[in-house]
Structure formats: C-alpha cells, structure tokens
Amino acid sequence: MEENILICEDSLEGVLTAVYTAYEKRYSPEKTGIQVSEEGNLRLFAVYEYVETDTEKSAKVLRTLRRRFGEEGCYTICQALASAEEEKATAVYRTIAKGLRLQKPESVLLRYADADVQTVQKLKCSVWHEMHHLFGFLRFRELQNGILFSEISPKNNVTAYLAEHFSDRLPREHFVICDCGRGLFAVHEAGKRWFLVQNPDFDREAVRESDEEAVCQELFRHFCHKISVEARENKTLQRGMLPLRFRPYMTEFDGK
C-alpha cells in the first residue's frame, strides 16, 4: 500500500501548511503521514514530498481549527505541535481529519481510546507541564542597557507561550527570552506586542550585565540559603519538584 509522506518545517506554520497540502491534494489521512525533519529511516512503498512553509495557508488552517474545534480545541492542537516529539505532526493531522468528519469536531479530543487522540493529549500535557514549570523557574537578569534577559533550554518549543505570559505580567518592561537550544528569541518592547526572532549564531559573550545585577544575584542567593532548613532538606523531593535540567539557568543554583 503506497503511503504519502509530507516533509515540513518543524514549526506550527510548517505543520499546518502540510495539513493544508494534504487536504488540497485530497490525500487519505489513513495513508498519509507528516514528518517534521528529513532524518529517519525511509519507508518502503512511500512517496516523499517536501512542503514549503506558507503563512497564508497555515493561517487558513488555524482559522478553520478555531471555527470548528473552538478556542480550547485549537489551543490543545497548537500545544501538541509545540512538542519536540517527531510523532506529533501525523497524530495532529489525523486527529484533525477525524474531527472534521464529526458534527461536533471538538468532541474528537475526548476520544481517548483513539491512538492519535491519545498521542495529541499526551504531547499537549508534556508541553503544558514544561511551560508551567518555566513560568516559575525562568529568571531574568538586567543588562547594561536596561533590558531584562533570560536564557532557557526547554525540551519543547514553548518560547511563544512564555512570551505571551510574561508580556502580560511585565507590559512596561523591555525583555528578551532566549531559547539557547533552538537559537530562538522572544523579544518584547515595553508597551508593544512581542515577536519571535531566529538567530542560531547568537554570541553569548556579547551579553553584558548591569553593575547592580551581580549585587542583586548575590543577595537573592543569600536569601535562598538563609530560608532553607538543613534538617528538612530532601534532595529527592527537590529533584522531583525542580528537575536538574532547569537549574543551570537559575540564579539560586548558579555555580552549584
């Protein structure tokens, strides 16, 4: 049985463009997969096709998702596509296809016995948990030019969600959130909308902290040390609540 494999960019726009292409060419969802990278083993009897990201096509798909699946259903699908797992694209595409066949498309996300829906919900939960971890674990540092700068290295592509969260809470601040692994930056100018910038060649050495920043960091570390109770220390519980992978970018664990 011949299978169509659409290879696209690993982004929300890239995958939604591939979904648009699959519908445009009337491919059968059961015989079609979407791959977000060129890596991986080639399948026998599969036809591979590269899909160029098209923001207009992806916007059309996004509008359809909002209209047919509702805001909550659309948000679930978008969060699943922020996952780092390669299986996300095909699972999302087939879930969308199954939903659009129903009178109430959003109800497909409640069909937990369905393998594709299970995958979408699992990926969404993984992204949600990491995103909410970073709401609390992200640390800003003040640079010499007054900009607040933060570095993270998340498993999933959650930078846009963090930008939305912090722009709502710090509307009058200039800040930048840097996803070191992806070379992706969320830039927010005070009083304006945030936007994303891709720069894989970013020079970390060019970042210069303000004179007051070192003092504030030392005071914060001293505060965290003083409020801890050595007799109540539980390293296992701490690692469960605060995974080690977040700590290199947290002020209170700097140098530990």
Rosetta blueprint (number, residue, H / E / L):
1 M L
2 E L
3 E E
4 N E
5 I E
6 L E
7 I E
8 C L
9 E L
10 D L
11 S L
12 L H
13 E H
14 G H
15 V H
16 L H
17 T H
18 A H
19 V H
20 Y H
21 T H
22 A H
23 Y H
24 E H
25 K L
26 R L
27 Y L
28 S L
29 P H
30 E H
31 K H
32 T E
33 G E
34 I E
35 Q E
36 V L
37 S L
38 E L
39 E L
40 G L
41 N L
42 L L
43 R L
44 L L
45 F L
46 A E
47 V E
48 Y E
49 E E
50 Y E
51 V L
52 E L
53 T L
54 D L
55 T H
56 E H
57 K H
58 S H
59 A H
60 K H
61 V H
62 L H
63 R H
64 T H
65 L H
66 R H
67 R H
68 R H
69 F H
70 G H
71 E H
72 E H
73 G H
74 C H
75 Y H
76 T H
77 I H
78 C H
79 Q H
80 A H
81 L H
82 A L
83 S L
84 A L
85 E L
86 E L
87 E L
88 K H
89 A H
90 T H
91 A H
92 V H
93 Y H
94 R H
95 T H
96 I H
97 A H
98 K H
99 G H
100 L H
101 R L
102 L L
103 Q L
104 K L
105 P H
106 E H
107 S H
108 V H
109 L H
110 L H
111 R L
112 Y L
113 A L
114 D L
115 A H
116 D H
117 V H
118 Q H
119 T H
120 V H
121 Q H
122 K H
123 L H
124 K H
125 C H
126 S H
127 V H
128 W H
129 H H
130 E H
131 M H
132 H H
133 H H
134 L H
135 F H
136 G H
137 F H
138 L L
139 R L
140 F L
141 R E
142 E E
143 L E
144 Q L
145 N L
146 G L
147 I L
148 L E
149 F E
150 S E
151 E E
152 I E
153 S L
154 P L
155 K L
156 N L
157 N L
158 V L
159 T H
160 A H
161 Y H
162 L H
163 A H
164 E H
165 H H
166 F H
167 S H
168 D H
169 R H
170 L L
171 P L
172 R L
173 E L
174 H L
175 F E
176 V E
177 I E
178 C E
179 D E
180 C L
181 G L
182 R L
183 G L
184 L E
185 F E
186 A E
187 V E
188 H E
189 E L
190 A L
191 G L
192 K L
193 R L
194 W L
195 F E
196 L E
197 V E
198 Q E
199 N L
200 P L
201 D L
202 F L
203 D L
204 R H
205 E H
206 A H
207 V L
208 R L
209 E E
210 S L
211 D H
212 E H
213 E H
214 A H
215 V H
216 C H
217 Q H
218 E H
219 L H
220 F H
221 R H
222 H H
223 F H
224 C H
225 H H
226 K H
227 I H
228 S L
229 V L
230 E H
231 A H
232 R H
233 E L
234 N L
235 K H
236 T H
237 L H
238 Q H
239 R H
240 G H
241 M H
242 L L
243 P L
244 L H
245 R H
246 F H
247 R H
248 P H
249 Y H
250 M L
251 T H
252 E H
253 F H
254 D L
255 G L
256 K L
